[in-house]
Amino acid sequence: MPDWEGVRLHVVSGKGGTGKTTVAAALAMALAADGKRTLLIEVEERQGIAELFGISALPYEERRVASVGPGALGRSGTRGSTGKAGREGEVFALAIDIEQALLEYLEMFYKLGRAGKALRKVGFIDFATTIAPGLRDVLLTGKACEAVRRKGPDGKRHYDAVVMDAPPTGRISRFLNINTEVAGLARFGPIFTQSQAVMRVIRSPETAVHLVTLLEEMPVQETVDGVAELRSAGLPVGGVFVNMVRPPLLDEAAILASDGDHREELGLALADAGVGGRPRGGAGRSVPAATRKLVEPLLAQGREHAARVLLEREQRSDVQALKLPTYELPLLSGGVDLGGLYRLAAALKEEGAA
């Protein structure tokens, strides 16, 4: 069974540069397998989702951006199938515009209509979200929670899962724990009621906050600190997604021996392979000059690679010490396009993340 059976709101955070938007998109696609419908939400107004899917800027409306056909993710449907296998899954996306979200909120709770739109012209919206940053987070998280709770005419959930591409790790606890911010803003009324409804969803078993990292010291440390902050705030910690993992190119013996002097050994091996010339002499063979020029740069690259592999092992150990479900996604050469997203989604499906 998938690790997150029963979770309907997946909040994806991570240090800048770790690829959290890519991971969020791949997770939404993996969750859409088996004929499901998912919603991918962006809250930072960067239009990163549109760029990933190769489409024009997303408007403030839910738009279909990808489909996941039966079998598109390899073994999709063999784990956690809900009886919808055989149907095409759908991924919708939404980029939240804070101005339009506030206008929608004012119309919903205060019936301001045209008066609400007039407020935008006089700069009220920028003023309101600047002096009350908690209000901004209520609007952003509230939209995601509304999508989680929304039901169709048949009484069934409109979306099987919602994935939020959330702010970076350093801000995620404050972003989600909006009760603290709203307490100083309103102790009753629609804003307070809305924040309470949002927190009921966020603190429920239907929500999981996932963190994305690289096998590098700073992202891993920020992940460790982020997990501690989430736990301290009583927020539901999900899994750790290790992104851009590169396979080791050297075997164990080569890595352990990388500090030795292997110039002559490598030079003869290159010469035997016909690189730069053939070795001269019989028993006391020597390395051709042309081959010898290649030895030092190759050894330097080998030592650098071995050092990186050993460092990644240390960082992987720190991630494993968190004792959370962990998933590793490969580094895709040439960047991430739609085909790459399918590959990453297939990897997440295979590892049980969806």
C-alpha positions, 0 to 999 in steps of 0.5 A, a space after each residue: 500500500 502507498 505510504 500516504 493512504 488517507 492523506 489528501 493534502 500533501 504540502 511540499 516544502 524545501 530549501 530553495 534550489 532543491 527542486 521542490 516545485 518539480 517534486 510537487 509536480 511529480 507527486 501530483 502526477 503519481 497521485 493521479 495514477 489509477 484514474 484519480 484526479 489531483 490538484 497542484 497548487 502554487 502559492 508563491 506567484 512564481 508561475 513555476 508550475 506553468 514553466 514545468 508543464 510548458 504552458 502559458 501562465 496559469 490564471 486564477 482558475 483550476 486548469 488541466 495540465 496533464 493526464 496520466 493514462 493507464 500504465 503510464 507510470 510503469 507499475 502504476 495500479 499495482 500498489 494501492 489501486 482504488 478500483 479506478 485502474 484503467 481510467 485516465 488520471 488527471 492533474 489540474 493546476 492553480 496559481 493563487 493570485 492573492 488579490 483575486 483570492 482576497 476579493 473572492 473572500 470579501 465576496 464570500 463573507 461580506 457580499 461586497 461585490 463591486 465594492 470589493 473590486 473598488 478596494 483594489 483600485 485604491 490599494 486596499 488589498 496591498 495594504 491589508 496583506 502588508 499590515 496583516 501577513 496572517 491574512 495572506 496565509 489564511 487566504 493561501 492555505 484556505 484555498 487549498 483546504 477548500 479544494 480538499 473539502 470540496 464535493 461534487 453533486 454526487 457527494 464525492 470528493 472533487 479531488 482525490 488529492 491536493 498537492 501544495 507547492 508551499 513556501 521554503 522550509 524556513 517559513 513553512 511552520 509559520 505559514 501553516 500554523 496560521 492560528 498564531 498570526 490570526 490571534 492578533 488579527 481577529 478573535 472572532 468573525 469570519 477571518 477567525 472562523 476561516 482560520 479555525 476551519 483551515 487548521 482543522 484540515 492542516 492538523 488532521 490525518 488528511 494532511 502531510 508536510 513533506 520536505 525536499 532536500 539534496 544530499 548536501 550539508 546545508 539542505 539536509 541540515 535545513 531539513 532536519 531543523 524543519 522537521 524539528 520545527 514542524 513537530 514542535 508546532 504540532 504539524 503533521 510531518 510527512 516524508 523526505 524527498 531526496 532529489 537529484 540523486 546521482 549514481 556512484 560511478 566508482 565501485 567500493 574499492 575504488 572509492 576507498 583507494 581514491 587517496 592513493 597514488 595511482 598515476 602509473 597504474 591508471 596510465 598503463 590502463 589507459 595506454 592498454 586501452 589505446 588512449 594516447 598511445 601504446 605502452 612502451 617496453 616489455 616487463 618494465 613498461 612505461 606510459 607514453 607521454 601523450 597518455 601521461 597528460 590525461 592521468 592527472 585530470 582523470 585522477 582529480 575527477 575521480 578523487 572529487 567524485 569519491 569525496 562527493 560519494 562519501 559526503 553523500 553517504 554522511 548526509 543520507 545517514 542524517 536523513 535516515 536518522 529522522 526515521 521518516 519515509 524517504 524517497 530518492 529521485 534521480 538527477 535528470 540530465 538536461 533538465 526537467 521537461 514533461 517527459 522527465 516529470 513522468 519519469 519522476 512520478 513513476 519513481 515515486 509510484 514505484 517507491 510507494 509515495 503514491 
